Amino acid sequence: MFVSKKSASTPALDPYQCLGIRIQKIINSTTAQKSRSALIFRLPDEAESDWDQLLGEISENDNVTLAYRDDGGIQIFWTLPKED
């Protein structure tokens, strides 16, 4: 039986981890970094509990603001802390 090295050494990601990776890519995009904002939406296959957990963790960060939009999207705004 053949088992690829990738599948044998890489554990499967749970849905929350997949959500985190998806949102991290949006936030880290060049456009989002330039504007210091990102617009995110929950996908139909993402659990509301995972979404709520992620938003809670994001909102705990200093210099981050979440704006809930009427269309279901969430706009994330952030500022960079001033260096001493």
HTML snippet that shows the backbone in 3Dmol.js (N, CA, C, O; Angstrom):
<script src="https://3Dmol.org/build/3Dmol-min.js"></script>
<div id="view" style="width:600px;height:400px;position:relative"></div>
<script>
const pdb = `
ATOM      1  N   MET A   1       0.842  -1.185   0.000  1.00  0.00           N
ATOM      2  CA  MET A   1       0.000   0.000   0.000  1.00  0.00           C
ATOM      3  C   MET A   1       0.883   1.242   0.000  1.00  0.00           C
ATOM      4  O   MET A   1       1.867   1.308   0.737  1.00  0.00           O
ATOM      5  N   PHE A   2       0.538   2.213  -0.814  1.00  0.00           N
ATOM      6  CA  PHE A   2       1.308   3.443  -0.936  1.00  0.00           C
ATOM      7  C   PHE A   2       0.644   4.542  -0.120  1.00  0.00           C
ATOM      8  O   PHE A   2      -0.553   4.795  -0.260  1.00  0.00           O
ATOM      9  N   VAL A   3       1.424   5.190   0.726  1.00  0.00           N
ATOM     10  CA  VAL A   3       0.939   6.336   1.504  1.00  0.00           C
ATOM     11  C   VAL A   3       1.873   7.492   1.220  1.00  0.00           C
ATOM     12  O   VAL A   3       3.081   7.393   1.436  1.00  0.00           O
ATOM     13  N   SER A   4       1.316   8.584   0.738  1.00  0.00           N
ATOM     14  CA  SER A   4       2.166   9.734   0.446  1.00  0.00           C
ATOM     15  C   SER A   4       2.691  10.331   1.744  1.00  0.00           C
ATOM     16  O   SER A   4       2.038  10.273   2.785  1.00  0.00           O
ATOM     17  N   LYS A   5       3.873  10.901   1.657  1.00  0.00           N
ATOM     18  CA  LYS A   5       4.473  11.515   2.849  1.00  0.00           C
ATOM     19  C   LYS A   5       3.631  12.671   3.359  1.00  0.00           C
ATOM     20  O   LYS A   5       3.537  12.882   4.568  1.00  0.00           O
ATOM     21  N   LYS A   6       3.017  13.422   2.451  1.00  0.00           N
ATOM     22  CA  LYS A   6       2.230  14.584   2.859  1.00  0.00           C
ATOM     23  C   LYS A   6       1.043  14.176   3.713  1.00  0.00           C
ATOM     24  O   LYS A   6       0.819  14.760   4.773  1.00  0.00           O
ATOM     25  N   SER A   7       0.279  13.186   3.276  1.00  0.00           N
ATOM     26  CA  SER A   7      -0.905  12.793   4.042  1.00  0.00           C
ATOM     27  C   SER A   7      -0.530  12.090   5.335  1.00  0.00           C
ATOM     28  O   SER A   7      -1.274  12.157   6.313  1.00  0.00           O
ATOM     29  N   ALA A   8       0.610  11.421   5.353  1.00  0.00           N
ATOM     30  CA  ALA A   8       1.023  10.717   6.560  1.00  0.00           C
ATOM     31  C   ALA A   8       1.540  11.683   7.624  1.00  0.00           C
ATOM     32  O   ALA A   8       1.389  11.421   8.817  1.00  0.00           O
ATOM     33  N   SER A   9       2.143  12.789   7.213  1.00  0.00           N
ATOM     34  CA  SER A   9       2.751  13.691   8.185  1.00  0.00           C
ATOM     35  C   SER A   9       1.916  14.940   8.457  1.00  0.00           C
ATOM     36  O   SER A   9       2.190  15.657   9.419  1.00  0.00           O
ATOM     37  N   THR A  10       0.907  15.217   7.636  1.00  0.00           N
ATOM     38  CA  THR A  10       0.101  16.418   7.807  1.00  0.00           C
ATOM     39  C   THR A  10      -1.268  16.045   8.372  1.00  0.00           C
ATOM     40  O   THR A  10      -2.081  15.424   7.687  1.00  0.00           O
ATOM     41  N   PRO A  11      -1.519  16.429   9.630  1.00  0.00           N
ATOM     42  CA  PRO A  11      -2.842  16.102  10.187  1.00  0.00           C
ATOM     43  C   PRO A  11      -3.930  16.926   9.507  1.00  0.00           C
ATOM     44  O   PRO A  11      -3.689  18.043   9.047  1.00  0.00           O
ATOM     45  N   ALA A  12      -5.115  16.360   9.453  1.00  0.00           N
ATOM     46  CA  ALA A  12      -6.243  17.080   8.851  1.00  0.00           C
ATOM     47  C   ALA A  12      -6.608  18.274   9.736  1.00  0.00           C
ATOM     48  O   ALA A  12      -6.562  18.193  10.963  1.00  0.00           O
ATOM     49  N   LEU A  13      -6.967  19.366   9.096  1.00  0.00           N
ATOM     50  CA  LEU A  13      -7.366  20.564   9.841  1.00  0.00           C
ATOM     51  C   LEU A  13      -8.841  20.465  10.199  1.00  0.00           C
ATOM     52  O   LEU A  13      -9.652  19.973   9.415  1.00  0.00           O
ATOM     53  N   ASP A  14      -9.177  20.941  11.394  1.00  0.00           N
ATOM     54  CA  ASP A  14     -10.592  20.951  11.758  1.00  0.00           C
ATOM     55  C   ASP A  14     -11.250  22.190  11.145  1.00  0.00           C
ATOM     56  O   ASP A  14     -10.550  23.097  10.693  1.00  0.00           O
ATOM     57  N   PRO A  15     -12.573  22.239  11.123  1.00  0.00           N
ATOM     58  CA  PRO A  15     -13.265  23.362  10.475  1.00  0.00           C
ATOM     59  C   PRO A  15     -12.879  24.729  11.033  1.00  0.00           C
ATOM     60  O   PRO A  15     -12.801  25.699  10.280  1.00  0.00           O
ATOM     61  N   TYR A  16     -12.636  24.820  12.338  1.00  0.00           N
ATOM     62  CA  TYR A  16     -12.252  26.106  12.926  1.00  0.00           C
ATOM     63  C   TYR A  16     -10.892  26.556  12.401  1.00  0.00           C
ATOM     64  O   TYR A  16     -10.695  27.737  12.112  1.00  0.00           O
ATOM     65  N   GLN A  17      -9.954  25.617  12.278  1.00  0.00           N
ATOM     66  CA  GLN A  17      -8.638  25.957  11.745  1.00  0.00           C
ATOM     67  C   GLN A  17      -8.739  26.413  10.294  1.00  0.00           C
ATOM     68  O   GLN A  17      -8.056  27.353   9.888  1.00  0.00           O
ATOM     69  N   CYS A  18      -9.579  25.757   9.519  1.00  0.00           N
ATOM     70  CA  CYS A  18      -9.778  26.151   8.118  1.00  0.00           C
ATOM     71  C   CYS A  18     -10.363  27.561   8.037  1.00  0.00           C
ATOM     72  O   CYS A  18      -9.953  28.355   7.191  1.00  0.00           O
ATOM     73  N   LEU A  19     -11.316  27.872   8.912  1.00  0.00           N
ATOM     74  CA  LEU A  19     -11.897  29.206   8.964  1.00  0.00           C
ATOM     75  C   LEU A  19     -10.821  30.236   9.299  1.00  0.00           C
ATOM     76  O   LEU A  19     -10.731  31.282   8.655  1.00  0.00           O
ATOM     77  N   GLY A  20     -10.014  29.936  10.298  1.00  0.00           N
ATOM     78  CA  GLY A  20      -8.946  30.847  10.704  1.00  0.00           C
ATOM     79  C   GLY A  20      -7.958  31.110   9.584  1.00  0.00           C
ATOM     80  O   GLY A  20      -7.527  32.246   9.390  1.00  0.00           O
ATOM     81  N   ILE A  21      -7.600  30.079   8.854  1.00  0.00           N
ATOM     82  CA  ILE A  21      -6.672  30.237   7.734  1.00  0.00           C
ATOM     83  C   ILE A  21      -7.294  31.095   6.643  1.00  0.00           C
ATOM     84  O   ILE A  21      -6.626  31.956   6.070  1.00  0.00           O
ATOM     85  N   ARG A  22      -8.571  30.864   6.353  1.00  0.00           N
ATOM     86  CA  ARG A  22      -9.260  31.638   5.314  1.00  0.00           C
ATOM     87  C   ARG A  22      -9.293  33.126   5.674  1.00  0.00           C
ATOM     88  O   ARG A  22      -8.992  33.976   4.837  1.00  0.00           O
ATOM     89  N   ILE A  23      -9.656  33.435   6.911  1.00  0.00           N
ATOM     90  CA  ILE A  23      -9.749  34.835   7.343  1.00  0.00           C
ATOM     91  C   ILE A  23      -8.354  35.461   7.427  1.00  0.00           C
ATOM     92  O   ILE A  23      -8.177  36.631   7.090  1.00  0.00           O
ATOM     93  N   GLN A  24      -7.378  34.692   7.870  1.00  0.00           N
ATOM     94  CA  GLN A  24      -6.005  35.196   7.954  1.00  0.00           C
ATOM     95  C   GLN A  24      -5.495  35.606   6.567  1.00  0.00           C
ATOM     96  O   GLN A  24      -4.817  36.623   6.428  1.00  0.00           O
ATOM     97  N   LYS A  25      -5.821  34.815   5.552  1.00  0.00           N
ATOM     98  CA  LYS A  25      -5.403  35.160   4.189  1.00  0.00           C
ATOM     99  C   LYS A  25      -6.038  36.477   3.734  1.00  0.00           C
ATOM    100  O   LYS A  25      -5.389  37.287   3.072  1.00  0.00           O
ATOM    101  N   ILE A  26      -7.288  36.684   4.087  1.00  0.00           N
ATOM    102  CA  ILE A  26      -7.975  37.930   3.724  1.00  0.00           C
ATOM    103  C   ILE A  26      -7.307  39.113   4.421  1.00  0.00           C
ATOM    104  O   ILE A  26      -7.008  40.125   3.786  1.00  0.00           O
ATOM    105  N   ILE A  27      -7.074  38.982   5.722  1.00  0.00           N
ATOM    106  CA  ILE A  27      -6.480  40.066   6.499  1.00  0.00           C
ATOM    107  C   ILE A  27      -5.050  40.356   6.052  1.00  0.00           C
ATOM    108  O   ILE A  27      -4.625  41.511   6.053  1.00  0.00           O
ATOM    109  N   ASN A  28      -4.314  39.329   5.675  1.00  0.00           N
ATOM    110  CA  ASN A  28      -2.919  39.504   5.275  1.00  0.00           C
ATOM    111  C   ASN A  28      -2.740  39.896   3.810  1.00  0.00           C
ATOM    112  O   ASN A  28      -1.611  40.092   3.359  1.00  0.00           O
ATOM    113  N   SER A  29      -3.832  40.013   3.065  1.00  0.00           N
ATOM    114  CA  SER A  29      -3.720  40.391   1.654  1.00  0.00           C
ATOM    115  C   SER A  29      -3.130  41.792   1.541  1.00  0.00           C
ATOM    116  O   SER A  29      -3.262  42.608   2.453  1.00  0.00           O
ATOM    117  N   THR A  30      -2.486  42.057   0.429  1.00  0.00           N
ATOM    118  CA  THR A  30      -1.857  43.354   0.195  1.00  0.00           C
ATOM    119  C   THR A  30      -2.872  44.493   0.298  1.00  0.00           C
ATOM    120  O   THR A  30      -2.599  45.530   0.903  1.00  0.00           O
ATOM    121  N   THR A  31      -4.032  44.288  -0.294  1.00  0.00           N
ATOM    122  CA  THR A  31      -5.067  45.332  -0.275  1.00  0.00           C
ATOM    123  C   THR A  31      -5.518  45.636   1.147  1.00  0.00           C
ATOM    124  O   THR A  31      -5.637  46.801   1.528  1.00  0.00           O
ATOM    125  N   ALA A  32      -5.767  44.593   1.934  1.00  0.00           N
ATOM    126  CA  ALA A  32      -6.203  44.797   3.318  1.00  0.00           C
ATOM    127  C   ALA A  32      -5.118  45.463   4.147  1.00  0.00           C
ATOM    128  O   ALA A  32      -5.409  46.334   4.967  1.00  0.00           O
ATOM    129  N   GLN A  33      -3.883  45.066   3.943  1.00  0.00           N
ATOM    130  CA  GLN A  33      -2.788  45.653   4.712  1.00  0.00           C
ATOM    131  C   GLN A  33      -2.605  47.127   4.375  1.00  0.00           C
ATOM    132  O   GLN A  33      -2.311  47.930   5.260  1.00  0.00           O
ATOM    133  N   LYS A  34      -2.772  47.488   3.121  1.00  0.00           N
ATOM    134  CA  LYS A  34      -2.631  48.897   2.727  1.00  0.00           C
ATOM    135  C   LYS A  34      -3.739  49.752   3.330  1.00  0.00           C
ATOM    136  O   LYS A  34      -3.485  50.864   3.793  1.00  0.00           O
ATOM    137  N   SER A  35      -4.962  49.240   3.326  1.00  0.00           N
ATOM    138  CA  SER A  35      -6.098  50.022   3.830  1.00  0.00           C
ATOM    139  C   SER A  35      -6.332  49.814   5.332  1.00  0.00           C
ATOM    140  O   SER A  35      -7.140  50.513   5.945  1.00  0.00           O
ATOM    141  N   ARG A  36      -5.625  48.855   5.910  1.00  0.00           N
ATOM    142  CA  ARG A  36      -5.804  48.476   7.314  1.00  0.00           C
ATOM    143  C   ARG A  36      -7.258  48.146   7.617  1.00  0.00           C
ATOM    144  O   ARG A  36      -7.806  48.520   8.654  1.00  0.00           O
ATOM    145  N   SER A  37      -7.866  47.428   6.665  1.00  0.00           N
ATOM    146  CA  SER A  37      -9.240  46.967   6.859  1.00  0.00           C
ATOM    147  C   SER A  37      -9.488  45.755   5.974  1.00  0.00           C
ATOM    148  O   SER A  37      -8.827  45.564   4.953  1.00  0.00           O
ATOM    149  N   ALA A  38     -10.446  44.947   6.385  1.00  0.00           N
ATOM    150  CA  ALA A  38     -10.817  43.762   5.611  1.00  0.00           C
ATOM    151  C   ALA A  38     -12.304  43.510   5.803  1.00  0.00           C
ATOM    152  O   ALA A  38     -12.847  43.734   6.885  1.00  0.00           O
ATOM    153  N   LEU A  39     -12.949  43.049   4.758  1.00  0.00           N
ATOM    154  CA  LEU A  39     -14.367  42.698   4.816  1.00  0.00           C
ATOM    155  C   LEU A  39     -14.477  41.187   4.761  1.00  0.00           C
ATOM    156  O   LEU A  39     -13.981  40.554   3.828  1.00  0.00           O
ATOM    157  N   ILE A  40     -15.127  40.609   5.761  1.00  0.00           N
ATOM    158  CA  ILE A  40     -15.259  39.159   5.818  1.00  0.00           C
ATOM    159  C   ILE A  40     -16.732  38.767   5.927  1.00  0.00           C
ATOM    160  O   ILE A  40     -17.559  39.516   6.446  1.00  0.00           O
ATOM    161  N   PHE A  41     -17.028  37.579   5.424  1.00  0.00           N
ATOM    162  CA  PHE A  41     -18.372  37.004   5.481  1.00  0.00           C
ATOM    163  C   PHE A  41     -18.271  35.559   5.929  1.00  0.00           C
ATOM    164  O   PHE A  41     -17.307  34.868   5.597  1.00  0.00           O
ATOM    165  N   ARG A  42     -19.248  35.103   6.673  1.00  0.00           N
ATOM    166  CA  ARG A  42     -19.320  33.682   7.044  1.00  0.00           C
ATOM    167  C   ARG A  42     -19.871  32.916   5.855  1.00  0.00           C
ATOM    168  O   ARG A  42     -20.892  33.295   5.281  1.00  0.00           O
ATOM    169  N   LEU A  43     -19.191  31.832   5.488  1.00  0.00           N
ATOM    170  CA  LEU A  43     -19.657  30.982   4.403  1.00  0.00           C
ATOM    171  C   LEU A  43     -20.729  30.030   4.920  1.00  0.00           C
ATOM    172  O   LEU A  43     -20.742  29.706   6.107  1.00  0.00           O
ATOM    173  N   PRO A  44     -21.626  29.580   4.053  1.00  0.00           N
ATOM    174  CA  PRO A  44     -22.732  28.716   4.488  1.00  0.00           C
ATOM    175  C   PRO A  44     -22.287  27.429   5.187  1.00  0.00           C
ATOM    176  O   PRO A  44     -23.006  26.921   6.048  1.00  0.00           O
ATOM    177  N   ASP A  45     -21.130  26.901   4.837  1.00  0.00           N
ATOM    178  CA  ASP A  45     -20.681  25.645   5.447  1.00  0.00           C
ATOM    179  C   ASP A  45     -19.864  25.848   6.725  1.00  0.00           C
ATOM    180  O   ASP A  45     -19.374  24.877   7.302  1.00  0.00           O
ATOM    181  N   GLU A  46     -19.712  27.094   7.172  1.00  0.00           N
ATOM    182  CA  GLU A  46     -18.968  27.373   8.398  1.00  0.00           C
ATOM    183  C   GLU A  46     -19.937  27.477   9.577  1.00  0.00           C
ATOM    184  O   GLU A  46     -20.965  28.149   9.496  1.00  0.00           O
ATOM    185  N   ALA A  47     -19.595  26.812  10.655  1.00  0.00           N
ATOM    186  CA  ALA A  47     -20.453  26.791  11.843  1.00  0.00           C
ATOM    187  C   ALA A  47     -20.524  28.177  12.481  1.00  0.00           C
ATOM    188  O   ALA A  47     -19.518  28.878  12.587  1.00  0.00           O
ATOM    189  N   GLU A  48     -21.709  28.550  12.897  1.00  0.00           N
ATOM    190  CA  GLU A  48     -21.884  29.851  13.543  1.00  0.00           C
ATOM    191  C   GLU A  48     -21.067  29.931  14.830  1.00  0.00           C
ATOM    192  O   GLU A  48     -20.557  30.997  15.172  1.00  0.00           O
ATOM    193  N   SER A  49     -20.937  28.812  15.546  1.00  0.00           N
ATOM    194  CA  SER A  49     -20.153  28.812  16.784  1.00  0.00           C
ATOM    195  C   SER A  49     -18.672  29.072  16.504  1.00  0.00           C
ATOM    196  O   SER A  49     -18.010  29.774  17.267  1.00  0.00           O
ATOM    197  N   ASP A  50     -18.148  28.503  15.405  1.00  0.00           N
ATOM    198  CA  ASP A  50     -16.759  28.767  15.030  1.00  0.00           C
ATOM    199  C   ASP A  50     -16.580  30.231  14.658  1.00  0.00           C
ATOM    200  O   ASP A  50     -15.596  30.866  15.037  1.00  0.00           O
ATOM    201  N   TRP A  51     -17.542  30.753  13.915  1.00  0.00           N
ATOM    202  CA  TRP A  51     -17.522  32.157  13.484  1.00  0.00           C
ATOM    203  C   TRP A  51     -17.527  33.077  14.705  1.00  0.00           C
ATOM    204  O   TRP A  51     -16.740  34.021  14.778  1.00  0.00           O
ATOM    205  N   ASP A  52     -18.417  32.799  15.662  1.00  0.00           N
ATOM    206  CA  ASP A  52     -18.513  33.625  16.871  1.00  0.00           C
ATOM    207  C   ASP A  52     -17.216  33.567  17.677  1.00  0.00           C
ATOM    208  O   ASP A  52     -16.765  34.579  18.213  1.00  0.00           O
ATOM    209  N   GLN A  53     -16.625  32.381  17.759  1.00  0.00           N
ATOM    210  CA  GLN A  53     -15.368  32.224  18.486  1.00  0.00           C
ATOM    211  C   GLN A  53     -14.266  33.053  17.827  1.00  0.00           C
ATOM    212  O   GLN A  53     -13.523  33.759  18.510  1.00  0.00           O
ATOM    213  N   LEU A  54     -14.163  32.966  16.524  1.00  0.00           N
ATOM    214  CA  LEU A  54     -13.138  33.711  15.800  1.00  0.00           C
ATOM    215  C   LEU A  54     -13.317  35.211  15.974  1.00  0.00           C
ATOM    216  O   LEU A  54     -12.349  35.925  16.235  1.00  0.00           O
ATOM    217  N   LEU A  55     -14.547  35.696  15.832  1.00  0.00           N
ATOM    218  CA  LEU A  55     -14.806  37.128  15.995  1.00  0.00           C
ATOM    219  C   LEU A  55     -14.466  37.592  17.410  1.00  0.00           C
ATOM    220  O   LEU A  55     -13.945  38.690  17.601  1.00  0.00           O
ATOM    221  N   GLY A  56     -14.762  36.754  18.391  1.00  0.00           N
ATOM    222  CA  GLY A  56     -14.414  37.079  19.769  1.00  0.00           C
ATOM    223  C   GLY A  56     -12.916  37.217  19.954  1.00  0.00           C
ATOM    224  O   GLY A  56     -12.444  38.128  20.634  1.00  0.00           O
ATOM    225  N   GLU A  57     -12.174  36.308  19.343  1.00  0.00           N
ATOM    226  CA  GLU A  57     -10.724  36.362  19.452  1.00  0.00           C
ATOM    227  C   GLU A  57     -10.158  37.582  18.723  1.00  0.00           C
ATOM    228  O   GLU A  57      -9.224  38.219  19.211  1.00  0.00           O
ATOM    229  N   ILE A  58     -10.714  37.902  17.573  1.00  0.00           N
ATOM    230  CA  ILE A  58     -10.251  39.084  16.832  1.00  0.00           C
ATOM    231  C   ILE A  58     -10.530  40.346  17.637  1.00  0.00           C
ATOM    232  O   ILE A  58      -9.674  41.226  17.731  1.00  0.00           O
ATOM    233  N   SER A  59     -11.721  40.438  18.219  1.00  0.00           N
ATOM    234  CA  SER A  59     -12.104  41.661  18.937  1.00  0.00           C
ATOM    235  C   SER A  59     -11.319  41.872  20.221  1.00  0.00           C
ATOM    236  O   SER A  59     -11.298  42.985  20.746  1.00  0.00           O
ATOM    237  N   GLU A  60     -10.673  40.833  20.743  1.00  0.00           N
ATOM    238  CA  GLU A  60      -9.867  40.972  21.960  1.00  0.00           C
ATOM    239  C   GLU A  60      -8.568  41.725  21.715  1.00  0.00           C
ATOM    240  O   GLU A  60      -7.920  42.177  22.659  1.00  0.00           O
ATOM    241  N   ASN A  61      -8.190  41.859  20.460  1.00  0.00           N
ATOM    242  CA  ASN A  61      -6.935  42.533  20.129  1.00  0.00           C
ATOM    243  C   ASN A  61      -7.075  44.045  20.282  1.00  0.00           C
ATOM    244  O   ASN A  61      -8.091  44.632  19.909  1.00  0.00           O
ATOM    245  N   ASP A  62      -6.040  44.658  20.836  1.00  0.00           N
ATOM    246  CA  ASP A  62      -6.002  46.118  20.920  1.00  0.00           C
ATOM    247  C   ASP A  62      -5.924  46.686  19.512  1.00  0.00           C
ATOM    248  O   ASP A  62      -5.382  46.050  18.608  1.00  0.00           O
ATOM    249  N   ASN A  63      -6.451  47.850  19.333  1.00  0.00           N
ATOM    250  CA  ASN A  63      -6.376  48.575  18.062  1.00  0.00           C
ATOM    251  C   ASN A  63      -7.176  47.927  16.936  1.00  0.00           C
ATOM    252  O   ASN A  63      -6.918  48.198  15.763  1.00  0.00           O
ATOM    253  N   VAL A  64      -8.142  47.076  17.275  1.00  0.00           N
ATOM    254  CA  VAL A  64      -8.990  46.415  16.269  1.00  0.00           C
ATOM    255  C   VAL A  64     -10.446  46.777  16.535  1.00  0.00           C
ATOM    256  O   VAL A  64     -10.908  46.744  17.675  1.00  0.00           O
ATOM    257  N   THR A  65     -11.164  47.123  15.468  1.00  0.00           N
ATOM    258  CA  THR A  65     -12.587  47.445  15.556  1.00  0.00           C
ATOM    259  C   THR A  65     -13.344  46.571  14.571  1.00  0.00           C
ATOM    260  O   THR A  65     -12.928  46.401  13.425  1.00  0.00           O
ATOM    261  N   LEU A  66     -14.460  46.019  15.027  1.00  0.00           N
ATOM    262  CA  LEU A  66     -15.346  45.237  14.153  1.00  0.00           C
ATOM    263  C   LEU A  66     -16.601  46.054  13.903  1.00  0.00           C
ATOM    264  O   LEU A  66     -17.201  46.584  14.838  1.00  0.00           O
ATOM    265  N   ALA A  67     -16.995  46.155  12.644  1.00  0.00           N
ATOM    266  CA  ALA A  67     -18.220  46.855  12.270  1.00  0.00           C
ATOM    267  C   ALA A  67     -19.137  45.848  11.583  1.00  0.00           C
ATOM    268  O   ALA A  67     -18.805  45.314  10.524  1.00  0.00           O
ATOM    269  N   TYR A  68     -20.291  45.594  12.193  1.00  0.00           N
ATOM    270  CA  TYR A  68     -21.258  44.635  11.657  1.00  0.00           C
ATOM    271  C   TYR A  68     -22.137  45.332  10.632  1.00  0.00           C
ATOM    272  O   TYR A  68     -22.784  46.335  10.936  1.00  0.00           O
ATOM    273  N   ARG A  69     -22.159  44.801   9.426  1.00  0.00           N
ATOM    274  CA  ARG A  69     -22.893  45.422   8.321  1.00  0.00           C
ATOM    275  C   ARG A  69     -24.262  44.783   8.141  1.00  0.00           C
ATOM    276  O   ARG A  69     -24.484  43.642   8.546  1.00  0.00           O
ATOM    277  N   ASP A  70     -25.170  45.522   7.535  1.00  0.00           N
ATOM    278  CA  ASP A  70     -26.527  45.032   7.290  1.00  0.00           C
ATOM    279  C   ASP A  70     -26.563  43.834   6.347  1.00  0.00           C
ATOM    280  O   ASP A  70     -27.497  43.034   6.401  1.00  0.00           O
ATOM    281  N   ASP A  71     -25.561  43.702   5.486  1.00  0.00           N
ATOM    282  CA  ASP A  71     -25.540  42.597   4.528  1.00  0.00           C
ATOM    283  C   ASP A  71     -24.935  41.317   5.108  1.00  0.00           C
ATOM    284  O   ASP A  71     -24.744  40.341   4.382  1.00  0.00           O
ATOM    285  N   GLY A  72     -24.631  41.313   6.407  1.00  0.00           N
ATOM    286  CA  GLY A  72     -24.076  40.133   7.061  1.00  0.00           C
ATOM    287  C   GLY A  72     -22.563  40.126   7.118  1.00  0.00           C
ATOM    288  O   GLY A  72     -21.966  39.292   7.800  1.00  0.00           O
ATOM    289  N   GLY A  73     -21.944  41.044   6.410  1.00  0.00           N
ATOM    290  CA  GLY A  73     -20.489  41.125   6.430  1.00  0.00           C
ATOM    291  C   GLY A  73     -19.986  41.811   7.686  1.00  0.00           C
ATOM    292  O   GLY A  73     -20.725  42.509   8.382  1.00  0.00           O
ATOM    293  N   ILE A  74     -18.725  41.595   7.951  1.00  0.00           N
ATOM    294  CA  ILE A  74     -18.083  42.254   9.087  1.00  0.00           C
ATOM    295  C   ILE A  74     -16.833  42.935   8.565  1.00  0.00           C
ATOM    296  O   ILE A  74     -15.958  42.303   7.973  1.00  0.00           O
ATOM    297  N   GLN A  75     -16.768  44.222   8.792  1.00  0.00           N
ATOM    298  CA  GLN A  75     -15.601  45.004   8.393  1.00  0.00           C
ATOM    299  C   GLN A  75     -14.672  45.058   9.593  1.00  0.00           C
ATOM    300  O   GLN A  75     -15.073  45.441  10.692  1.00  0.00           O
ATOM    301  N   ILE A  76     -13.436  44.671   9.368  1.00  0.00           N
ATOM    302  CA  ILE A  76     -12.417  44.724  10.410  1.00  0.00           C
ATOM    303  C   ILE A  76     -11.500  45.896  10.094  1.00  0.00           C
ATOM    304  O   ILE A  76     -10.981  46.009   8.983  1.00  0.00           O
ATOM    305  N   PHE A  77     -11.306  46.761  11.072  1.00  0.00           N
ATOM    306  CA  PHE A  77     -10.394  47.897  10.941  1.00  0.00           C
ATOM    307  C   PHE A  77      -9.323  47.761  12.020  1.00  0.00           C
ATOM    308  O   PHE A  77      -9.610  47.319  13.133  1.00  0.00           O
ATOM    309  N   TRP A  78      -8.109  48.136  11.696  1.00  0.00           N
ATOM    310  CA  TRP A  78      -7.066  48.111  12.707  1.00  0.00           C
ATOM    311  C   TRP A  78      -6.101  49.268  12.493  1.00  0.00           C
ATOM    312  O   TRP A  78      -5.946  49.797  11.392  1.00  0.00           O
ATOM    313  N   THR A  79      -5.465  49.630  13.590  1.00  0.00           N
ATOM    314  CA  THR A  79      -4.413  50.643  13.543  1.00  0.00           C
ATOM    315  C   THR A  79      -3.137  49.989  14.027  1.00  0.00           C
ATOM    316  O   THR A  79      -3.164  49.018  14.783  1.00  0.00           O
ATOM    317  N   LEU A  80      -2.034  50.528  13.586  1.00  0.00           N
ATOM    318  CA  LEU A  80      -0.742  50.012  14.040  1.00  0.00           C
ATOM    319  C   LEU A  80      -0.322  50.783  15.265  1.00  0.00           C
ATOM    320  O   LEU A  80      -0.385  52.012  15.283  1.00  0.00           O
ATOM    321  N   PRO A  81       0.108  50.069  16.297  1.00  0.00           N
ATOM    322  CA  PRO A  81       0.551  50.778  17.506  1.00  0.00           C
ATOM    323  C   PRO A  81       1.791  51.609  17.210  1.00  0.00           C
ATOM    324  O   PRO A  81       2.645  51.220  16.414  1.00  0.00           O
ATOM    325  N   LYS A  82       1.870  52.752  17.864  1.00  0.00           N
ATOM    326  CA  LYS A  82       3.044  53.613  17.684  1.00  0.00           C
ATOM    327  C   LYS A  82       4.215  53.017  18.434  1.00  0.00           C
ATOM    328  O   LYS A  82       4.087  52.552  19.567  1.00  0.00           O
ATOM    329  N   GLU A  83       5.363  53.042  17.772  1.00  0.00           N
ATOM    330  CA  GLU A  83       6.574  52.524  18.409  1.00  0.00           C
ATOM    331  C   GLU A  83       7.196  53.615  19.285  1.00  0.00           C
ATOM    332  O   GLU A  83       7.203  54.796  18.937  1.00  0.00           O
ATOM    333  N   ASP A  84       7.705  53.183  20.411  1.00  0.00           N
ATOM    334  CA  ASP A  84       8.335  54.146  21.347  1.00  0.00           C
ATOM    335  C   ASP A  84       9.704  54.536  20.868  1.00  0.00           C
ATOM    336  O   ASP A  84      10.383  55.330  21.518  1.00  0.00           O
TER     337      ASP A  84
END
`;
const viewer = $3Dmol.createViewer("view");
viewer.addModel(pdb, "pdb");
viewer.setStyle({}, {cartoon: {color: "spectrum"}});
viewer.zoomTo();
viewer.render();
</script>
